[in-house]
């Protein structure tokens, strides 16, 4: 009897702590998890990194107001024949109902697109000698020549050649889900987002010129954006919104005649975005001198300050003006520098 009693006491001493610990484990709550919000690599804002669609958009007076540009992640301003400008708009996060007016591709587009990978390119054709070169490059050709009228349509309220519009959702759905084309998804193309870099100068506006076109970026403290002026008038999109962005880049590049020309004999200019050069980062009401570097077509373009540290962009849509002319800055009255061309 005594031996049995000792066994029961010993067994109870072992079992009770085990049961207590098991009970504690059963009632312990796991730590709450924080949902990860995806970020778009091109804007730094919450969003998806979807298929990259590269759309060529007319930038002449008859093409305004343009459609869908306020939904783009990145917009490049390029020089074309006659010193005019044309836009290359990059979409990967938000697709508007329509984009346009869609126009033809140019030689500078190949290097711009190579920075992103194998993108889908929406355009309305190209010069005869250049078209085979474009199609042999690293693009998925989803231009108007290969797609039905249900995707590329004519706006009856506009006149040719500035009336061609594209339905980007239908275009990508057909290309990716039906035809299984290998269009890359958005990734970093070299720039970084972060706090305002040191070394900037407060400005009211910056004017960028080409031989037959000009843009002015005017700082708006209320919207924290550079509101754009196109040829001396507010650059209003078709939806009534004035185009502009928190980050406006002036990338100084070499612009030289290419071997291609239009039917009038005007040679197509080539903007060289490979190599290195200088420029200006416009953000938070300041202009900041920067350097850009890109070793090869498939390398990202890095942007740095004079000391080599990153030139951080503001989150949001990014505009890049490719020019070989010096910008003109207008300074606040209280600032020391007088209105003058930079450098």
HUDA-V426809 format. One record per residue. N is the residue number from 1. RES is the residue in three letters. SS is DSSP state (H for helix, E for strand, C for the rest). PSI is psi in whole degrees, 0 to 359 (* if undefined). D_FIRST is the distance of its C-alpha to the first C-alpha in Angstrom with 2 decimals. Layout:
n=N res=RES ss=SS psi=PSI d_first=D_FIRST
n=N res=RES ss=SS psi=PSI d_first=D_FIRST
This chain:
n=1 res=UNK ss=C psi=316 d_first=0.00
n=2 res=UNK ss=H psi=319 d_first=3.81
n=3 res=UNK ss=H psi=318 d_first=5.44
n=4 res=UNK ss=H psi=320 d_first=5.13
n=5 res=UNK ss=H psi=318 d_first=6.17
n=6 res=UNK ss=H psi=324 d_first=8.74
n=7 res=UNK ss=H psi=319 d_first=9.95
n=8 res=UNK ss=H psi=320 d_first=10.75
n=9 res=UNK ss=H psi=315 d_first=12.50
n=10 res=UNK ss=H psi=318 d_first=14.40
n=11 res=UNK ss=H psi=319 d_first=15.40
n=12 res=UNK ss=H psi=321 d_first=16.71
n=13 res=UNK ss=H psi=330 d_first=18.64
n=14 res=UNK ss=H psi=316 d_first=20.38
n=15 res=UNK ss=H psi=318 d_first=21.14
n=16 res=UNK ss=H psi=314 d_first=22.55
n=17 res=UNK ss=H psi=324 d_first=25.31
n=18 res=UNK ss=H psi=315 d_first=26.24
n=19 res=UNK ss=H psi=322 d_first=26.68
n=20 res=UNK ss=H psi=315 d_first=28.64
n=21 res=UNK ss=H psi=322 d_first=30.91
n=22 res=UNK ss=H psi=321 d_first=31.47
n=23 res=UNK ss=H psi=321 d_first=32.45
n=24 res=UNK ss=H psi=319 d_first=34.87
n=25 res=UNK ss=H psi=326 d_first=36.44
n=26 res=UNK ss=H psi=331 d_first=37.00
n=27 res=UNK ss=H psi=353 d_first=38.87
n=28 res=UNK ss=C psi=130 d_first=40.90
n=29 res=UNK ss=C psi=140 d_first=44.59
n=30 res=UNK ss=C psi=152 d_first=46.85
n=31 res=UNK ss=C psi=141 d_first=49.92
n=32 res=UNK ss=C psi=142 d_first=53.09
n=33 res=UNK ss=C psi=143 d_first=55.57
n=34 res=UNK ss=C psi=126 d_first=59.28
n=35 res=UNK ss=C psi=134 d_first=61.63
n=36 res=UNK ss=C psi=121 d_first=64.06
n=37 res=UNK ss=C psi=119 d_first=67.64
n=38 res=UNK ss=C psi=147 d_first=69.93
n=39 res=UNK ss=E psi=134 d_first=73.05
n=40 res=UNK ss=C psi=129 d_first=76.43
n=41 res=UNK ss=C psi=337 d_first=77.50
n=42 res=UNK ss=C psi=337 d_first=81.17
n=43 res=UNK ss=C psi=341 d_first=80.91
n=44 res=UNK ss=C psi=5 d_first=77.61
n=45 res=UNK ss=C psi=160 d_first=76.88
n=46 res=UNK ss=E psi=134 d_first=74.04
n=47 res=UNK ss=C psi=180 d_first=75.01
n=48 res=UNK ss=C psi=161 d_first=74.77
n=49 res=UNK ss=C psi=79 d_first=76.21
n=50 res=UNK ss=C psi=185 d_first=77.95
n=51 res=UNK ss=E psi=140 d_first=80.70
n=52 res=UNK ss=C psi=120 d_first=83.62
n=53 res=UNK ss=E psi=124 d_first=86.86
n=54 res=UNK ss=E psi=116 d_first=90.04
n=55 res=UNK ss=E psi=127 d_first=92.92
n=56 res=UNK ss=E psi=127 d_first=96.53
n=57 res=UNK ss=E psi=132 d_first=98.06
n=58 res=UNK ss=E psi=144 d_first=101.74
n=59 res=UNK ss=C psi=25 d_first=102.60
n=60 res=UNK ss=C psi=169 d_first=106.26
n=61 res=UNK ss=H psi=315 d_first=107.57
n=62 res=UNK ss=H psi=341 d_first=107.80
n=63 res=UNK ss=H psi=346 d_first=104.12
n=64 res=UNK ss=C psi=144 d_first=103.01
n=65 res=UNK ss=C psi=140 d_first=100.93
n=66 res=UNK ss=C psi=160 d_first=98.39
n=67 res=UNK ss=E psi=129 d_first=95.42
n=68 res=UNK ss=C psi=357 d_first=91.73
n=69 res=UNK ss=H psi=333 d_first=91.98
n=70 res=UNK ss=H psi=354 d_first=89.81
n=71 res=UNK ss=H psi=355 d_first=86.85
n=72 res=UNK ss=C psi=154 d_first=87.39
n=73 res=UNK ss=C psi=318 d_first=85.11
n=74 res=UNK ss=E psi=143 d_first=87.95
n=75 res=UNK ss=E psi=124 d_first=91.75
n=76 res=UNK ss=E psi=140 d_first=94.25
n=77 res=UNK ss=E psi=118 d_first=97.94
n=78 res=UNK ss=E psi=152 d_first=100.13
n=79 res=UNK ss=E psi=137 d_first=103.86
n=80 res=UNK ss=C psi=195 d_first=105.73
n=81 res=UNK ss=H psi=146 d_first=109.39
n=82 res=UNK ss=H psi=9 d_first=111.97
n=83 res=UNK ss=H psi=9 d_first=109.66
n=84 res=UNK ss=C psi=174 d_first=107.68
n=85 res=UNK ss=E psi=155 d_first=103.89
n=86 res=UNK ss=E psi=151 d_first=101.31
n=87 res=UNK ss=E psi=146 d_first=97.60
n=88 res=UNK ss=E psi=109 d_first=94.65
n=89 res=UNK ss=E psi=135 d_first=91.67
n=90 res=UNK ss=E psi=126 d_first=88.10
n=91 res=UNK ss=E psi=135 d_first=85.52
n=92 res=UNK ss=C psi=345 d_first=81.83
n=93 res=UNK ss=C psi=300 d_first=79.92
n=94 res=UNK ss=C psi=127 d_first=81.95
n=95 res=UNK ss=C psi=119 d_first=84.53
n=96 res=UNK ss=C psi=173 d_first=87.25
n=97 res=UNK ss=C psi=322 d_first=88.91
n=98 res=UNK ss=C psi=156 d_first=92.00
n=99 res=UNK ss=E psi=140 d_first=93.33
n=100 res=UNK ss=E psi=185 d_first=96.95
n=101 res=UNK ss=C psi=133 d_first=99.79
n=102 res=UNK ss=E psi=134 d_first=98.77
n=103 res=UNK ss=C psi=186 d_first=101.27
n=104 res=UNK ss=C psi=161 d_first=101.74
n=105 res=UNK ss=C psi=163 d_first=99.90
n=106 res=UNK ss=C psi=164 d_first=101.30
n=107 res=UNK ss=C psi=327 d_first=100.89
n=108 res=UNK ss=H psi=338 d_first=98.86
n=109 res=UNK ss=H psi=329 d_first=96.13
n=110 res=UNK ss=H psi=313 d_first=94.98
n=111 res=UNK ss=H psi=322 d_first=93.79
n=112 res=UNK ss=H psi=315 d_first=92.29
n=113 res=UNK ss=H psi=327 d_first=90.20
n=114 res=UNK ss=H psi=335 d_first=89.10
n=115 res=UNK ss=C psi=334 d_first=87.19
n=116 res=UNK ss=C psi=337 d_first=84.86
n=117 res=UNK ss=C psi=201 d_first=84.54
n=118 res=UNK ss=C psi=92 d_first=85.59
n=119 res=UNK ss=E psi=163 d_first=86.41
n=120 res=UNK ss=E psi=130 d_first=87.95
n=121 res=UNK ss=E psi=121 d_first=91.54
n=122 res=UNK ss=E psi=121 d_first=93.41
n=123 res=UNK ss=C psi=175 d_first=97.15
n=124 res=UNK ss=C psi=29 d_first=100.47
n=125 res=UNK ss=C psi=185 d_first=101.93
n=126 res=UNK ss=C psi=169 d_first=103.46
n=127 res=UNK ss=C psi=148 d_first=106.73
n=128 res=UNK ss=H psi=314 d_first=107.74
n=129 res=UNK ss=H psi=332 d_first=107.40
n=130 res=UNK ss=H psi=332 d_first=104.17
n=131 res=UNK ss=H psi=314 d_first=102.25
n=132 res=UNK ss=H psi=327 d_first=101.42
n=133 res=UNK ss=H psi=318 d_first=100.23
n=134 res=UNK ss=H psi=313 d_first=97.95
n=135 res=UNK ss=H psi=339 d_first=96.47
n=136 res=UNK ss=H psi=351 d_first=95.90
n=137 res=UNK ss=C psi=181 d_first=93.85
n=138 res=UNK ss=C psi=65 d_first=90.11
n=139 res=UNK ss=E psi=159 d_first=90.26
n=140 res=UNK ss=E psi=110 d_first=89.40
n=141 res=UNK ss=E psi=102 d_first=92.77
n=142 res=UNK ss=C psi=46 d_first=92.18
n=143 res=UNK ss=C psi=177 d_first=95.60
n=144 res=UNK ss=C psi=336 d_first=97.93
n=145 res=UNK ss=C psi=341 d_first=99.72
n=146 res=UNK ss=C psi=358 d_first=96.67
n=147 res=UNK ss=C psi=155 d_first=95.12
n=148 res=UNK ss=C psi=166 d_first=96.18
n=149 res=UNK ss=C psi=342 d_first=97.90
n=150 res=UNK ss=C psi=343 d_first=94.74
n=151 res=UNK ss=C psi=314 d_first=93.29
n=152 res=UNK ss=E psi=117 d_first=96.48
n=153 res=UNK ss=E psi=166 d_first=98.77
n=154 res=UNK ss=E psi=133 d_first=101.97
n=155 res=UNK ss=C psi=116 d_first=102.09
n=156 res=UNK ss=C psi=343 d_first=105.11
n=157 res=UNK ss=C psi=355 d_first=105.56
n=158 res=UNK ss=C psi=167 d_first=106.24
n=159 res=UNK ss=C psi=151 d_first=108.79
n=160 res=UNK ss=C psi=147 d_first=108.40
n=161 res=UNK ss=C psi=16 d_first=107.35
n=162 res=UNK ss=C psi=42 d_first=105.11
n=163 res=UNK ss=C psi=11 d_first=103.58
n=164 res=UNK ss=E psi=126 d_first=100.95
n=165 res=UNK ss=E psi=156 d_first=97.37
n=166 res=UNK ss=E psi=142 d_first=94.07
n=167 res=UNK ss=C psi=101 d_first=90.94
n=168 res=UNK ss=H psi=327 d_first=88.26
n=169 res=UNK ss=H psi=315 d_first=85.29
n=170 res=UNK ss=H psi=323 d_first=87.08
n=171 res=UNK ss=H psi=311 d_first=88.33
n=172 res=UNK ss=H psi=324 d_first=84.94
n=173 res=UNK ss=H psi=314 d_first=83.27
n=174 res=UNK ss=H psi=317 d_first=85.86
n=175 res=UNK ss=H psi=317 d_first=85.81
n=176 res=UNK ss=H psi=309 d_first=82.07
n=177 res=UNK ss=H psi=331 d_first=80.50
n=178 res=UNK ss=H psi=311 d_first=83.33
n=179 res=UNK ss=C psi=351 d_first=85.02
n=180 res=UNK ss=C psi=48 d_first=82.01
n=181 res=UNK ss=C psi=143 d_first=84.07
n=182 res=UNK ss=C psi=72 d_first=82.27
n=183 res=UNK ss=C psi=129 d_first=82.85
n=184 res=UNK ss=C psi=153 d_first=80.85
n=185 res=UNK ss=E psi=160 d_first=78.64
n=186 res=UNK ss=C psi=140 d_first=79.29
n=187 res=UNK ss=C psi=171 d_first=78.24
n=188 res=UNK ss=C psi=137 d_first=79.33
n=189 res=UNK ss=C psi=22 d_first=82.97
n=190 res=UNK ss=C psi=330 d_first=82.88
n=191 res=UNK ss=C psi=160 d_first=82.96
n=192 res=UNK ss=C psi=153 d_first=80.17
n=193 res=UNK ss=E psi=141 d_first=79.38
n=194 res=UNK ss=C psi=196 d_first=78.66
n=195 res=UNK ss=C psi=162 d_first=80.07
n=196 res=UNK ss=C psi=123 d_first=83.79
n=197 res=UNK ss=C psi=155 d_first=85.07
n=198 res=UNK ss=C psi=164 d_first=87.00
n=199 res=UNK ss=C psi=8 d_first=90.73
n=200 res=UNK ss=C psi=168 d_first=91.97
n=201 res=UNK ss=E psi=132 d_first=94.96
n=202 res=UNK ss=E psi=134 d_first=95.11
n=203 res=UNK ss=C psi=159 d_first=97.58
n=204 res=UNK ss=C psi=323 d_first=98.82
n=205 res=UNK ss=E psi=165 d_first=99.63
n=206 res=UNK ss=E psi=133 d_first=100.25
n=207 res=UNK ss=E psi=130 d_first=102.98
n=208 res=UNK ss=E psi=132 d_first=102.84
n=209 res=UNK ss=E psi=151 d_first=105.99
n=210 res=UNK ss=E psi=171 d_first=107.08
n=211 res=UNK ss=C psi=327 d_first=110.74
n=212 res=UNK ss=C psi=28 d_first=110.79
n=213 res=UNK ss=E psi=160 d_first=107.65
n=214 res=UNK ss=E psi=152 d_first=105.59
n=215 res=UNK ss=E psi=146 d_first=102.33
n=216 res=UNK ss=E psi=132 d_first=101.49
n=217 res=UNK ss=E psi=116 d_first=97.92
n=218 res=UNK ss=E psi=126 d_first=97.87
n=219 res=UNK ss=E psi=130 d_first=94.83
n=220 res=UNK ss=E psi=107 d_first=93.38
n=221 res=UNK ss=C psi=329 d_first=91.07
n=222 res=UNK ss=C psi=325 d_first=90.10
n=223 res=UNK ss=C psi=352 d_first=88.80
n=224 res=UNK ss=C psi=42 d_first=87.93
n=225 res=UNK ss=E psi=159 d_first=89.95
n=226 res=UNK ss=E psi=106 d_first=93.20
n=227 res=UNK ss=E psi=136 d_first=95.31
n=228 res=UNK ss=E psi=140 d_first=97.78
n=229 res=UNK ss=E psi=125 d_first=101.52
n=230 res=UNK ss=E psi=119 d_first=103.27
n=231 res=UNK ss=C psi=52 d_first=107.02
n=232 res=UNK ss=C psi=12 d_first=107.34
n=233 res=UNK ss=E psi=147 d_first=105.46
n=234 res=UNK ss=E psi=134 d_first=101.80
n=235 res=UNK ss=C psi=85 d_first=99.93
n=236 res=UNK ss=E psi=128 d_first=98.72
n=237 res=UNK ss=C psi=171 d_first=96.66
n=238 res=UNK ss=C psi=335 d_first=97.30
n=239 res=UNK ss=C psi=7 d_first=94.44
n=240 res=UNK ss=C psi=359 d_first=96.14
n=241 res=UNK ss=C psi=135 d_first=93.86
n=242 res=UNK ss=E psi=126 d_first=95.55
n=243 res=UNK ss=C psi=147 d_first=94.25
n=244 res=UNK ss=E psi=172 d_first=92.64
n=245 res=UNK ss=E psi=161 d_first=89.50
n=246 res=UNK ss=C psi=333 d_first=87.53
n=247 res=UNK ss=E psi=122 d_first=88.39
n=248 res=UNK ss=E psi=119 d_first=91.94
n=249 res=UNK ss=E psi=135 d_first=92.66
n=250 res=UNK ss=E psi=106 d_first=96.13
n=251 res=UNK ss=E psi=112 d_first=95.98
n=252 res=UNK ss=E psi=118 d_first=99.16
n=253 res=UNK ss=C psi=166 d_first=99.96
n=254 res=UNK ss=E psi=129 d_first=102.94
n=255 res=UNK ss=E psi=115 d_first=104.80
n=256 res=UNK ss=E psi=159 d_first=107.33
n=257 res=UNK ss=E psi=139 d_first=109.23
n=258 res=UNK ss=E psi=184 d_first=107.52
n=259 res=UNK ss=E psi=355 d_first=109.33
n=260 res=UNK ss=E psi=150 d_first=108.80
n=261 res=UNK ss=E psi=162 d_first=111.13
n=262 res=UNK ss=C psi=184 d_first=111.77
n=263 res=UNK ss=C psi=346 d_first=114.71
n=264 res=UNK ss=C psi=357 d_first=116.81
n=265 res=UNK ss=C psi=4 d_first=116.38
n=266 res=UNK ss=C psi=126 d_first=114.10
n=267 res=UNK ss=E psi=143 d_first=111.66
n=268 res=UNK ss=E psi=125 d_first=107.93
n=269 res=UNK ss=E psi=148 d_first=106.52
n=270 res=UNK ss=E psi=121 d_first=103.45
n=271 res=UNK ss=E psi=118 d_first=100.94
n=272 res=UNK ss=E psi=109 d_first=99.14
n=273 res=UNK ss=C psi=15 d_first=95.48
n=274 res=UNK ss=C psi=138 d_first=94.45
n=275 res=UNK ss=E psi=229 d_first=94.78
n=276 res=UNK ss=E psi=162 d_first=94.60
n=277 res=UNK ss=E psi=190 d_first=96.42
n=278 res=UNK ss=E psi=174 d_first=96.40
n=279 res=UNK ss=E psi=194 d_first=95.93
n=280 res=UNK ss=E psi=135 d_first=94.65
n=281 res=UNK ss=E psi=120 d_first=91.39
n=282 res=UNK ss=E psi=119 d_first=92.03
n=283 res=UNK ss=E psi=152 d_first=89.06
n=284 res=UNK ss=C psi=35 d_first=88.29
n=285 res=UNK ss=C psi=16 d_first=92.02
n=286 res=UNK ss=E psi=155 d_first=92.61
n=287 res=UNK ss=E psi=133 d_first=94.25
n=288 res=UNK ss=E psi=117 d_first=92.46
n=289 res=UNK ss=E psi=134 d_first=94.20
n=290 res=UNK ss=E psi=168 d_first=92.05
n=291 res=UNK ss=E psi=143 d_first=92.20
n=292 res=UNK ss=E psi=150 d_first=91.24
n=293 res=UNK ss=E psi=135 d_first=90.46
n=294 res=UNK ss=E psi=108 d_first=89.88
n=295 res=UNK ss=C psi=316 d_first=90.26
n=296 res=UNK ss=C psi=173 d_first=90.56
n=297 res=UNK ss=C psi=328 d_first=90.75
n=298 res=UNK ss=C psi=357 d_first=87.09
n=299 res=UNK ss=C psi=152 d_first=85.89
n=300 res=UNK ss=C psi=159 d_first=84.85
n=301 res=UNK ss=C psi=116 d_first=87.28
n=302 res=UNK ss=E psi=146 d_first=85.90
n=303 res=UNK ss=E psi=124 d_first=87.24
n=304 res=UNK ss=E psi=164 d_first=87.16
n=305 res=UNK ss=C psi=180 d_first=88.66
n=306 res=UNK ss=C psi=328 d_first=91.08
n=307 res=UNK ss=C psi=3 d_first=88.25
n=308 res=UNK ss=C psi=354 d_first=86.54
n=309 res=UNK ss=C psi=159 d_first=83.67
n=310 res=UNK ss=E psi=140 d_first=82.94
n=311 res=UNK ss=C psi=93 d_first=85.30
n=312 res=UNK ss=C psi=135 d_first=82.77
n=313 res=UNK ss=E psi=158 d_first=83.91
n=314 res=UNK ss=C psi=147 d_first=83.08
n=315 res=UNK ss=C psi=148 d_first=80.90
n=316 res=UNK ss=C psi=185 d_first=82.89
n=317 res=UNK ss=C psi=145 d_first=85.83
n=318 res=UNK ss=E psi=128 d_first=87.80
n=319 res=UNK ss=E psi=140 d_first=91.59
n=320 res=UNK ss=E psi=116 d_first=93.27
n=321 res=UNK ss=E psi=114 d_first=97.04
n=322 res=UNK ss=E psi=112 d_first=98.48
n=323 res=UNK ss=E psi=157 d_first=101.77
n=324 res=UNK ss=C psi=13 d_first=104.14
n=325 res=UNK ss=C psi=149 d_first=105.66
n=326 res=UNK ss=C psi=135 d_first=104.59
n=327 res=UNK ss=C psi=160 d_first=103.01
n=328 res=UNK ss=E psi=124 d_first=104.55
n=329 res=UNK ss=E psi=141 d_first=102.29
n=330 res=UNK ss=E psi=126 d_first=103.12
n=331 res=UNK ss=C psi=155 d_first=101.55
n=332 res=UNK ss=C psi=155 d_first=100.85
n=333 res=UNK ss=C psi=326 d_first=103.67
n=334 res=UNK ss=C psi=349 d_first=101.53
n=335 res=UNK ss=C psi=154 d_first=100.82
n=336 res=UNK ss=C psi=313 d_first=102.89
n=337 res=UNK ss=C psi=144 d_first=103.82
n=338 res=UNK ss=C psi=158 d_first=106.72
n=339 res=UNK ss=C psi=121 d_first=106.67
n=340 res=UNK ss=E psi=166 d_first=107.44
n=341 res=UNK ss=E psi=141 d_first=106.57
n=342 res=UNK ss=C psi=159 d_first=103.63
n=343 res=UNK ss=C psi=* d_first=104.13
